[in-house]
Amino acid sequence: MSDSPSPRRTTTPKVVVTRQLLPTVEARMRELFDATLNQDDRPLTREELIAAVQTADVLVPTVTDRIDADLIAQAGDQLGLIASFGAGVDHIDLAAARARKIIVTNTPGVFTDDTADLTLALIIGVPRRLREGTSLIRRNAWTGWAPSAMLGRKLGDKVLGIVGMGRIGQAVAFRARAFGLKIRYHNRHRLPQAVEAMFGAEYVGDLDELLAQSDIVTLHCPSSGATRGLIDARRIALMKPGAALINTARADLVDYEALIVALEQGHLGGAGLDVFPDEPQVDPRIVALPNIIAQPHIGSATIEGREEAGEKVIANIRFWADGHRPPDQVLEGLV
């Protein structure tokens, strides 16, 4: 993707949005651009995506759209910007976009707190068996309070292992300290000592060692060639008996088959999951296991966050249309 600014456009850019956005965001897009919106909010077919890139100046996809090299190769010469709605860009072939001189933008930082909040809910909910308790009430199967009933695990003094200590990982660490959790983390690069001190976080350079030390492991790294299958059967076996795994990041970080086996056999105490390999399909075994809290990919699902992400998309398009570098341009080498 070229770093040099594009010439200022003299016509209103044609913008195709692949999913339904919040009404305030869509109204602003209609006001500013020649916008084609998705009124019934179903994922576009491959043929519809091809038609979009062949006619649009700007494509606004989401994580549900696969913008691969073949699709980009079919784009018309007018396509100059892929303004993705969301922080992740692993659904876009950045090298192919760069080769076509198509700029790619995202919406970084918008969903940090929202995802961290959901992660903490799972960190609390899995050890305290909230899904099982809710199920008892819903089935009218609760027989009353008893000293030995529905015993979970306390959070205080337990070790929380954070894999990936970027924005979201740090936001989780900040929240987790209030619950008395001991914070340890693994990251590609160690954080400055002052940052570690702020979070009370201890760096563990070896991922296997972190997994073996942790009572709860939470994943906050992007999907890439280096991280796909990061938590496989071997590494799950390294985790403490009764430990919990939380994944609000990307499904392909985890071997879900190995995770299900570890939960069924009782090696792991539970899991909190917000992402799945074949969304929206979910493995029936995940649904059946009482020690899994499963959520429908809602880490970023707040009104405030979705509005802010829409505003960022609009700002990126306006900067590009005015011939300036968009503020959230993705640089291929940094992803």
N, C-alpha and C positions, 0 to 999 in steps of 0.2 A: 504494500500500500504506500503510495507516494506521500511524503511528508510535505510536499509543496502545495500551497493552496490552489484550489480550482478557480477558474474564471467565474466571476459573478454571473449568476443566471439572470436572464432577462425575461423569462417566463415563469409562471407558477409551477413548481415541481409536482409531477404526478406521483403520488404516494399510495402504495398498496399495503394495507395492514392485514395480517393473516388471521388474527383473532380479535374477538370483541374486547375493547378496552372500556374503562370507566366513562360514563356519559360526559363528564367535564372534559376529559382528554379528547374524546372523539369530537366534541363540539369545537374545541380549539383547533383541531386538525382540519375540520371542514372550513373553518374561518381562514386559516392560513395557507392551506394547500389544496390542490386538486386531489382529494382523498377518496380512495375506494376502501370502504370499511366492510368488516365481516359481521353482518347483522344477525346471523343465526348461530355464530360462535362454534361452528364445527371446524376441526382441523382441515385445511385445504388438502385436496388430493394432489398427487404428483403432477397431474396434468394442469391443475389450476395454479400450482406454484410455477410451472414452466411458463404458462401464459402471463403470470405476474411479472416475472423477470424479463420477459420479452417486450413488455410495454411500459413498465414503471421506471421512473427516474430514481425512486427510493423504494426499497423493500423494507417493511417493518415486520420481521419474523419474531417468533418466541421459541422457547426451548422445545416446543412440540414439533417444530419444523426442521427437517434435515436439509441444510443448504450445503450440499456436497459439491465436489468438483464437476460432476456431470451436469448438475443443475446450473452451476455458474457458467459452464461452457456454452449453455444454450441462451444465456442472457443477451439481450440486445445491447448495442453500443451505448445506448442512452443510460443504462443502469450505472449510477455513479456512487451509490451509497446503500449499504445494508445497515440500517439503524436498529439493531436488535433490542428487544424489550426484555431486559434481564441482565444479570451480571455475567453469567456463564456464556462462553462462546465455543464450547466444544461441539456444538451442533453445526458449526460453520467451518468450511474448509478455508482457513485463512490464507494458505499458500496460493490456492486457486484464485481467491479474490485479489490478492496482491498481483498475481500475474496478469489479471485483467484490469489492473489499476482501479479497482473498486474499493472504496474506503469502507471499513467496518467499524461500527461504534457499539458500545453497550451501555449499561446503566449501573456502574459500580458503586458500592457503598450504600445504595438505597435500602437494601433488604437486610443489612447487617444485624440491626437490633431485632427485627422481626424473627429472623431465623434463629438468633441466639435465644430469644424468649421461648420459642417452641422447643429448641434443644433442651433448655433447662426444664421445661415441663416434662419431657421424656426422661431426663436424668432423675427427676423426682418420682415420676409416675411408675417407672419400671420397678425399682427396688421396693416401692411401697404398694405394688400390686394393684394399682388403681383400676386397670381393666377388669381384673377378676372381681374386685369389689363392686364395680358398676354392674357387672353381669349378674352377681348374686341378687342385687336389688331388682334388676329388670326381670329376672326369672322368678321373683318372689320366693327365693330359696334361702334367704338369710334367716337364721334361727336365733339371732340375738347375739349380744356381746358375750365373749368368753375369753379368759386369759390366754388361751393358746390358739385362738382363731385368727386367720388371715395375717399371720406374722410376716412382716417384710424385713427390710434392712434399713438401718439408719444411715444418713449421709455423713454426719460429722466424723471427721478423722479418716474417712475413706479416701482412696487415691483416685483422682480423676485424670485419666490419660487423654490428652488432647493431641490428635494427629492432624497437623496443619495449624500453625499459629499465626494466620493472617488476621484480617479484620474480624471475621466471625469467630475464629478460635479465641481471639483476645476478648471479644465481647462475652463469650461463654465463660472464660476464666474470671472475668470481672464479676459476673453474676454468681458463679459457683463459690467464690470465696465467702460470700455472705452465709452460705450453708455449712461452712466449716470443712469443705473438701480440700484436700491437699492437691495442689495443681502440679502436674508434671506434663511435659510436652515434647513432641518430636516434630522437627521442622527441617526443611532443606538447609536453612541457615539459622544459626543460633541468634536469638534476639539480643540486643544490647543489655548489659547488666542492669541498667536503670529501668528498662521495661520489665525485665524479669522481676525486679524488686517490687515494682508497682503492682504486679499481679500475684506476687508470692509464688512465682512459677519456677520450677526446677527443670533444666534442660536434660533430656535423655537422648544421646546421639544415636543409639541403636534402637530401631523400632521394635525388634523382638524383645529387648529388655523392657521397654515401656509397656508392652502388652503383658508381660509376665508380672509386672509390678502393680498393674492397675486393677481396681475393683470395678470401675466403669470406664469404658473407652468410647470416645466420641470423635467422629471423623469430620474434618473441615478442610479437605484439600480438593483441588480441581481434578477433573478427569483428564488424564493424559496417558501417553504411552508408558510413562514411569509409574503411574498410580493405578491403572486398571488391574483388577484382581489383587490389589495390595493386601487385603485381608482374606487370605485363602485358607484352605483346610489346615495347613501346617501352622499358620500363625494363630488361627482360632484355637488350635490345640495348646498353644503356649499360654493362653489366657487362664487366669485363675478359675478354678471350679466355682461356679455360682456367679461369675462376673457378668456384667451387662454390656452390650454393644449398642451404641446409638449412631444412626446414620441419617442425617438431614442434608447430606451433600450430594453425592451422585451414586446411583445404584451400582455402577460398574466398578466401584472401589471394592466391593465385597463379593465373594463367592457365595451367593445366596443358598445354593444347594448345601454347601458345607455348613453354613450358618443354621439352616433348618435342622440338619442332622444333629448338630451340637446342642440345639435346644430340645429336640425330641429325646435325645439320650441323657439329658440332664447335666451335660458338662457346663453349659452356660445357664445362668439364672434367668435371663430375659433379654429382650431387645426392644428398642424403640426405633421405628422405621417411618420415614416420610417419603422415601423414594424406592422404586421397584424396577426390576429389569425390563418388564414388558408393559409399562403403563399404557392404558389404565387397567390391564389385566393384573391380578394379584394371585400368586400361587395359593390354591385352596388350603395347603398345609399351614401357610402363614396365618390365614384367617382362622383356622381351627386351633392354633396353639394359644393357650390362655396366657402365656407369659410374654406375648408380643403385644405392644401397643403400636398399632399401624394407623397412619394418617395419610390422607389422599393428597400428598405433595402440597402441603399448605404452609411451608416454611415462610414464604413471602406473602401469604394471603392476608394482608391488612389493607383497609381502604386507604390509609395514609401512604403506605408504601407503594401501592399500585398507582396512586395519583402522582407521587413524586417520580416514579419511573417513567410515566407517560410524559411528564414535564421535561425530563432529561432527553427523551427521544425527540420531542419537539425542538428543544434547544439544539441538539446535534444536527437535525435537519436544517434548521434556520442558519446555523453557522456555515454548513456546507453550501447551502443555496446562495449565501452571500459571498462565497468564494474564500471563506476562512477555514482553517483547520478546526474540525469539531472538537469540543473539549474532552470528549470521551472516546477519541479514536483509539482503537486497539492496535498495538504494535505487535506484529507476529512474533518477534523474537522474545517478547516479554511474557507470553502466555504459556 
